[in-house]
Amino acid sequence: MQSIYLLCFGLGLVLCLLAVVSGSGHLHLGHLRFGHMHHGAHGPAHGLLSAINGFTIPAFLCWFGGTGYLMLKAGVFPAFLSLIFSTLSGLGGASLLYGILFKVLVPRERILHPEDTEMAGVLARVSDQIRPGGTGEILFTQTGARRSAAARSEDGQPIPRDAEVLVLRYERGIAYVRPFEDLRPHSSQLHLSD
C-alpha cells in the first residue's frame, strides 16, 4: 500500500508541476479531458468552474499520496484509517487549491478585446516633449494600468511636456497626437441659433 501512496504522490507532484508550467490547468489523456473550461465573452460558461480539473486532480493525488505514505510509514494508524485520512487530506488540499485559484484569482480575470487596447481616441499627457518633426513620449491609462508610448505630433509642430493630447492614430509603435486644446471648439466659433 505504501507503493500506491508513493506512486500517487509522485504522479500528483509531476502533474502539478506540468499544470503550473503549462499554465492551462487542462489534463488531456487521449480522448479524455479533465478540467476543460469554456469561456464565453463574459467569462466562464454559466459562471461555474468545474471542481475536477487539471489543477485539483494533481493536488488531490499529491496530498492523498503524501499523507497516506507518511501515515503508513509512521505505523500509528491501521491501514483503513490511513486510507480515510489520506482521502480527507486529498480532498482538503484540492478544495484549498480550488478555493484560491477559482474563487479568488480567476473571477478577477477577463478576456481582452481589440477595442480594449485601441489607441485612437486615447487621452494622454506628454511626459517627454515632442520636438518639431521629432518623437517624444506620452503617458496614458488603459485597461486599468498606466502605460507609455512613443509619440509624434500629427502636424509636425512641437508639443510641450505636460500638455494634454489626443491620440489620432497609432502606427508601427508610434502614437500620432494632437494637443487636446486644438481639438476643442473655441467659444468664438460657437453659434447659437434662435
Secondary structure as UniProt FT lines:
FT   HELIX           2..22
FT   STRAND          27..29
FT   TURN            30..31
FT   STRAND          32..34
FT   STRAND          39..40
FT   TURN            41..42
FT   STRAND          43..44
FT   HELIX           45..47
FT   TURN            54..55
FT   HELIX           56..74
FT   HELIX           79..98
FT   HELIX           99..105
FT   HELIX           106..108
FT   HELIX           114..117
FT   TURN            120..121
FT   STRAND          123..128
FT   TURN            132..133
FT   STRAND          135..142
FT   TURN            143..144
FT   STRAND          145..153
FT   TURN            154..155
FT   TURN            161..162
FT   STRAND          164..171
FT   TURN            172..173
FT   STRAND          174..179
FT   HELIX           180..183
FT   HELIX           187..189
//
